[in-house]
Amino acid sequence: MVAIPNSENNPFKALDKATDKTLYEDYAVSSIYIKVRDGVKIASTICLPKGLSPEKKIPTLLYQTRYWRAAKLRVPFRWMFKETLIHSPSPRLFTNYGYAIVYTDVRGCGASYGTRPYPFSKEEIKDGADIADWIISQPWSDGNIVSNGISYTGSTADLLAVNNHPAVKAVMPGHALWDAFTDVVAPGGCYDEAFMRLWSFLGNKLDNNDSAPFKQLLPIGWIIMKGVKPIDSDTDLSLLNEAIQEHATNEYVYELSNDKDFRDDLLPDGTSIDDISTYRYKQEIEKSNIPILGWVSWLDSAYCDATINRFINLNNPQIAIIGDWNHGGVYNGNPLVPDKEVSPTPEERIKKWIDFFDTCIYGKGIQGKTLYYYTMKEEKWKKTHNWPPEGFTRQRWYLDEGNMLNISKPENQTGEDDYKINFRATSGRMNRWWTLLGLPIDYSNREKADKKLLCYTSPPLKETIEITGHATITLFLSSTHEDGAVFAYLEVLDEDGNIYYITDGNLRLIHRKLSTETPPYKMLGPYHTFKKKDSSPLVPGEVVEATFAFRPTSALIPKGYRLKLAIAGADKDTFKQYPLDGGKPVITICRNAVNTSFIDLPIKIRNDI
């Protein structure tokens, strides 16, 4: 890759094309029902720039959420703020630049009628096309629609392209999934107990117009919000109450998935978790040829994989951006520079999103595919048109005696380390998985956490290296039990012995088989199907191979730092325990010339630093 000045690599400068002129000062809000093809009424809140002349036509931003499109505010806040207060940054940033906004509660949620069997159902996706038809029929619409969002709404933006609606000109999935099983439900085949339970609890409460969860999750939200905003004409709340009654048959993800161990386990209606994955719609999204801007963080659950998978699998014109924030980009998430301010600010990002939408509506659009990524510790943006980027080689570090990581392969014919699984081990509640709830990311407790883990540390690095891409780990191990999991943390120690987290990976050991089948989409790293037919219990005492990928990252590791690998068998605050009973397993990690365990890093020697 040809070196380019960093200012040109920064996507928030490269996309700087829009006018700085504010076209409108404020916006007006109204809420109505839009009836879709099967008669279900979708609650919608429309924001239009104030002062919009009757003859003026403007583009529309469509935003489809399951987390209340607008809020009924408590006194005195309803006298001070608009019901769109819950959206941050403010809708004003879009309406100021001449965009209408249509916020909708997806069917079965908020003030909308209907029911939801599971997230992102086919009916929910089709609703996007019906709402688009309604938008372009409005006197203020110029016939152009774009969509963006973060998390759930990022995925609804992605899936809007499935409809191939001619009015939709661009979509922007922020922090959005690609493969529901590995991105959210069971990364590495390990069930994300904490998030799935809390997500279901939150969804159930919101669908029943209960703001109580905000007391714990977002106290200021509970103080401000009384409930979901009814439509304007529903003064006696009769329509809202009818809609909420229809929500009574909603299904929720925890109840649907907590007993599912395999990718091909079926939901009650005969669908699988794969059927709600964006990758299943690859053909339809490519047919649309809609430009896509996907953005995410290295530290946001497995959504960094989702963004990379979208980038390498879809032929649509694309921009992908991977930074160092938390989920949603409100807080800094950089574990190597934890005290920095989040950059760019949410407001600065929104202005760049407008630049992207303006280019797709009024300009020449975007051509080809470009991925911008942030290298932590170096604190610089890079860009590439291919992933993984060029110029990186694989470097192996072997687990060795004395809890060492060495660049040379062990020569001893024997050598192993026993580790009694500590089910109290945890990466905390401000990790990459809990940030899906919008929480900050904090890995500053690694010294305490690692005392419960089996650790291997390298000598000081003789050169500065950059790690960019997917590292992998291969462990030859045995266990005293038939089931279990491995959680591997890649860390570094500075010259003073301070520990910094970089990334992690995990695998439930019944899913250890490496498949030679063609995967359902192009994947980077070892391929595990996570299907029942490819699973097998461990035979106690039998040595097996477990090879899996770490989540991708980009980090500069200075000369003199030491690499550290920390291995756990549980993460009590996040994932389901394996095995659920039967005492505490002991795993034995082999580290010898016969059964050689190692990590494999994508590195570049950085003599320029």
N, C-alpha and C positions, 0 to 999 in steps of 0.2 A: 504494500500500500504506500503510495507516494505521500510523503509528509506534507501537511498543509498547515498554515498558521492556525493556532488554536481558535482564534476568533471566528474563522471560517468553519471550524468544526463544531462550534457551539450552535445547536439547533435553534436556540432562542435569539440568535443573531442572524442565522442563515434564513430564517422565516420572516425576517423583519421587512415586510413589504407594504403593510397597510398604511393608510393615511393616519396622521396623528390628530386630525380634526374630530372633535366630538360633534356628532350630527344632532343628537337629541339629549336633552337634559334629564328627563325623567320618563317613567313609563306608567301606563294604566293597566289595571288587572281586572279580569273577569273570570268567572268559573261557570262552566256549563257541562252538560253531558253530550258526548258524541256517540251516536248509535252505530255499531258495527254490523257486519253482514248477518249475524245470527240473532240480532236484536239486543245483545248485551250492551249496556250503557256504560261508557268509559268516562269517568270523571276527568275533566280537563281544565287547566288554568291557563289562560292566554294573557301574555304580556305584550303590549304594543307600545311603541314609542309615543309619548305624549306630543301632540302637535303634528301628528302624521296627517298630511292633507289627503282628502278623499281620492285624489287621482294618483297618489303615490303608491307604487307597488314595491314590496320588500321581500327578501328571503326569510325563511323560517327555520329556527332551530327546534327540533323535536327531541324531547327528553322523556323517556318512559321509565318509570320507577316503581318499585314495590315498597318504598319507604315514605309514603305520603308526598304527594306532589306539592301540597300547600298545607299550612297549619291554621287551625282556629286558635288564635292567640288569647291568652288570658288578659284580663284587665290589670294594669293600664296599658299593656304592651300593644293591644289591638288598636289603641288610639294613637300610637306612636309609629307603628311599623306596618308594612304590608304583609300579607299572609305568605309571601314568598321569602320571608326572612330566613327560613330554614336552608335556603340555597346559598352556599358560599363557594366562591365569591358571588357577589350580588348579580342578579339578572341584568342590572343596569349596565354592566360592562358590555353585554351584547346589544341591548336595546339602544344604548348610546351610539353604537356604530351602525344602526339602521337594520337590526334584525328583530323579527317577531320571535317570541318563544312560546311553544306549546308544551306545557308539562302535563303528563298524564299519569294516573294511577293505573298500572296494568290490571287486567281483569282479575277479579277476586281479591283485590287489595284496596286499601284506602277507602275512598268513597265510591269506587267503581263497583258495578254489579258483577255477577259471575262467580265462578269458583276456580281454584287452581289445583290441579292434581300434583304438580311439581313445578319447579322453576323452568322458564323458557319453553313452555309447551308449544306445540305447533299452532294451536289456536291463538296463543299470545303473540307469536311471531306474525301471524296473518293480520292481527289487529293493526300492526304498524302500517300495512298497505291501506287499510280502510281509513285510518286517521290521516294518512298522506292524501287520500282522495278528498277528504273533508278540507284539509288545509288549502289545497290548490283551488278549491271552489270559493274561497273567501275573497272579498273585494280587495283586501290589503295584500294578498299573496301575489308574488311575481312568478309563481310556479316552480320555485327552487326550494328544496328542503335539504338540510344537513342535520346530522345527529351526533351528539357526543354524550359522555357520561363517565362515571368512575365506578368500578366494581360492578354491581348488578346493572346499573344503567350503562356502563361501558359495554357490557355484553349485549344489552338490548340495542345499542347503537350498531354493534357488529352485525347482529342478526337482522337488522332492518334491511341490510343489503340482500338478504336471502330472497326478498320479495321481488327483486328486479324492477322496482317502481321507477318509471322514467324521471320523476321529479326529484328523486334522491340523488344528490350530486357528490356527497362525500360523507364518510363516517369517521368517528374518532373514538375508538374503544380505549379508555383509560383504565389500567389495572384490571383487565378483563380476562376471563378464562378462555381456554382453547379446548382442553380435555378435562371434563368435569371430574373424572375419577382421580387422575394423578395431580391435577392442579388444586383441588379443593377437598374432595371426599376422603381420599386415602392416598396421600403422597407416599411413594415407595411401598404401597400396599398397606400402610399403617393408618388406621382410622383416626381422623382428626376429631376426637371426642369433644374437646372443649368448644371448638368453633361450631361444629354441627349442632351441638346441644344449644348453645347460646343463640345461634342464628335462628333456629326453630322457635325458641322462646320469644325472641324479639319479633319475628314475623307473626306469630300467633297473636301477640298482644296488639301489634299495629293493625292487623286485619280486623280486630275486635274493638278498635278505636280506644285502646287503653294506653295512656302515656306513662304508666307506672315504671316501665323498664328504664326510662330516662333518669330516674332517681339515682340509679347506680352508674349507668353507662355515660350519661351526659346530664348532670344535675341542672345546668343552666337551661337545657332544653325543657326539662320538666317544669321549671319555674315559669318559662315563657309560654309553653304550648299546652293547650287544654285537650286537643285532639286533632283529627284530620279536618280539613276545611270542606264543608258541604258546598254544593253548587249554590250560586247566588239566589236562585228562586226557591230553594228548599228552606224556607224560613221556619217551618215547624219541625224540621229534621226527619220528616216521615220518609223521604227518599233515602237519606243516609241510613236510617234504621233498617229499611228494606234491604239495602245493599249489604249491610253487616250481617243480616240474617242469612243471606246467601253464602256468606263466607264460612258458615258453620261447618260445611263439609270439606273445607280446605284440607289438603294433606301437607305435612311439614317434613323437612328433609331429614331430621334426626329419626323420626319414627319410620320413615321410608328406608333409611340406609344403615342404621346402627347394627343390624344383623347381617349386613352384606359384606362378605369377605372377598368376593371376586368381581372382576369387571363385568362378567356376563351374568351375574345374578339379576333376576327380573324384579321389577316393581309390580305392584298389584295389578296394573292394567296391561301387563305383558311387555312393557318397554324396559329398556335397561338404562343404566346411568349414562352410557355412551350416547343414547338417543337425545340427551339434553346438552350434548357437547357441540361447540361451534364447529369443530373439525368435520362433523358429519355433514355440514352444509358447504363444504369446500367447493363443489361443482357449481352450486347456485351462486355463491359469492363471487367466484371467478367469472361466471357468465355476466354478472352485472358490470364488471370492470370498474367499479366505483373506487376512487382513490381512498386509501385508508391511512390514517395517522394513529399508530398505536403507541402508547407511552406507559411506562411502568418504572419500578425501582428494582435494583439488584436484591433488595432486602424484603420484598413484599411476597410472602408465602412462596408458592411456586409460579406466580404469575410472570416472573422473569422468563421462565421456560415457555409460558404461554405466548408471550410477545415474540420471542425468538421463533417459536414454532409457526406462528402466524406469518412471520416475515419470510421464512424459508419455504413455506408450503403454498402460499397464495401467490398467483401471478399478477394480482392487481397492482397498479401503481401504489407504492407504499413509502411512508416514512415511519421508522420505528425509533423510539427514544427510550433509553434506559439510564436513569439517574440514580441518586443515592438518598431517596426520601423514604418516608413511611408510606403505608397504603393511603393513597389519595394525595400525597405530596404536601401535607400541611406542616409536617415536622421533618427535621433532618434525621436520617437513618444511618448515616455513615459511621460504622463502628471504629474505623481507623482515625477519623477526625470527629469525635463525638460532640465537640463544643461549637462547631461551626453553625452559622445560621442557615436555614433552608434557603436554597437559591436554585432557580429564580423564585420569587414570591408567587403565590397563587394568582394574584392579580396580573403579574407580568406574564405568566403562562397563558392566561385567558386571552390576552392581547395577541399572543402568537397563534393561538388557536383560531382567532378571527382572521389573521393573515392567511392561514391555511385555507379556511373556508372561502375567503374572498378570492384566493387564487383559483380554487376549484370552480367557483361560480362565475366570476368575472374575467379571470385570466386564462392562461393556457393550461392550467392544471399542473400536475406533477408528472414527471416521466421516470420510469424505472423504479428502482428500489434503493433506499438509503437508510442505513441504521447508524444512529448516533449513540455512543455509549460513553459513560463517565468512568474514568480510571481513578478509583479512590486512593488516597494518600498522595498521588501525583497531583490530584485535583485539576484534571484537565479533561476536556471533551475530545473524543476521537470520532472519526466516521469511516464507514466502510460500505461497500455495495454488496458484499458477500459475508456470510457468517458460516463458520468462524472466520475472523479476519486473517489476512496473510501475515507471514513472518514469525509465526509461533511454532515451536517444536515441543515434543513431549519429553518430559524429564521425570524419571522414576526415583522415588525415595523409598527405601526398603525398611520395614520394621525389623529391628535387630535387638540383640541382647542389651541389657542395661537400660531398657526403655528408650532406645535411641532410634532415630531415623537416619539412615546412611545412604549415600549416593551409590555405594557399591553393594552388590548382592551378597547376602550371607554365604559363607563357605561351609559352615558347620552342617552336618547331616541331621542334627537334632537341635531343638530349641523351640520353646513355646511358653506362653504366659497364660495363667489361669485368671479369670475375672469373674467374681461372684456378682451377678446382676444386682444393682442397687435400684430398687423400684422407687426410691425417693429422689433419684437424679432428676434434674429439671433444667430447662433453659429459660425458666421464668415465665412471667406473664406479660412481658414486653418484648417478645421475640417476633420472628418473622411471620408466625402463624396467628398470634393474637392481634397483630396490627390490622388484620382483616376487619376488625371492629373499629378501626380508625385510631387505635392507640399508638403512642410513640414507640420507638424501638430503642431498647437499651440492653446491650450485651456487656456491660461493664462489670458483671459479677462472675466472670469466667474463672478467676482464681479459686473462688469458693466452689463453683460448680464442678471444676475439674478434679477436686479432691475426691469426688465420688466416682470418677471415671478411670479407665485404663488409658494412660497417656504415653506418647512417644515424642521425643524432641530431637531436632537436628543440631549439629554444630552450627556456629555462626556462619551465615552466608558469606562467601568470598566475593560475590558480585551482587549488585542490585538487579533484581529480576522483576518483570511484570507478569502476573498471572491473569490471563484473559481467556475466558471460555469455560468449558466443562472439565473440571478435574474428575478423575475416577478413582475408585479404591477397589482393590482385590484382596479379600481376606480368605485364608484357608483356616477353617475353624471347626470345632466340634462343640456339642452341647450335651448337657445332662437331661435335656427335655426335648419334646417333639416339636415345640413351637417356640418362637422368639423373634426378636427384632434387633437390628443393629442401627445405632445412630452415630454418625461419624462427623466430628467437628474439625474443620481446618482452621487453625489459628496461627498467630505469630507472636513471638516475644521480642520486645525491644531490648536494647543493651542494659536497661535497668530491671529487666525481668517482668515488665508489665505485659499482660496478655491481651491480645486483640483478636476478636472473632473475625473471620473472613467469610466463610460460607459453611454449609453442611449438606449432608445427604443421609438417606436412611432407606432401609429395606426390611420388610417382614420376611423372615427366612423361609417360610413355606413357598414364597414366590421367587426363590433364588435361580430357577432355571433360566438360562439364556436361550432365547428363542431364535431359531433360524428362519422362521416364517417372515413373510413380508409384513411389516407393521402397517397399521391403518393410515398412517401418514408418515412423512419423512421425519425421522427422529435422530437426535444426536446422543451418542452414548449407548451403553448396553441396553438391549431390548428385553424387557420382561413383559409378558402378555397380561399378567395378573388374572388370567382365566383359570377356572377350576381344573380343567384338564391338564394344565401345566404346573399345578401345585403339588407339593409332596411334603409330608412331615419329615422332620429330622429323625434320624436313627441315633439315639443316644450313644455318644462315643465315636461316631463315624465322622471322619473329616470330610467336609464339603467345601466347595468354592462359592463365595458370595461376592459378586462383582456388581457395582452400581455407581451411578454418577452423583457427584455433588451438584447442587444448584449452581448455575453459571455465575461468574463474577468477573470483575476487572479491578485489580488492585496492584499497586506498586509496593514491593517489599524491599526496603533498603539493605544495603550491604551491612553485615554485622547483626542483623535480625536473625532469629532462629524460627524455623517452621515447627509447628506442633500439631500432632494428631491426637484428638481425644475421642475415645470410644465409649459409648453407653449402650445399655440394653433397654432403656426406658426414658420417657420424658413425661413425668407424672402430671404436669400441669397442662399438657396439650394432647397427647396421643393415648389411645386405648392400650392397656397393658397386655403384653404377650409373654408367656401364657397367662390366662386369667387366674388360674389356680395351680396348685401343685408345688408350692414352695418357690424358692429362689433358684433359678438355673445358674449353673456355672458354665461359662463358655471358655474354651481354650483356643487362643490365637496362635497359629503356627507361624514361625519366623525362622525358617531354615532353608537350606539349599534344595530340599525336596519339595516342601510346601512353602512357597515364598509369598509372603503378604507384602503389599506395597501400595503406595498412592502414585498416581500418574498425573502430572501437572502440565497444562499448556503454558509454556513460558517463553519469554523473550529476554535475553540479556540486555540490560539497559546501561551501556557504557556512556551514554550521553547525559546521564544524571550525575 
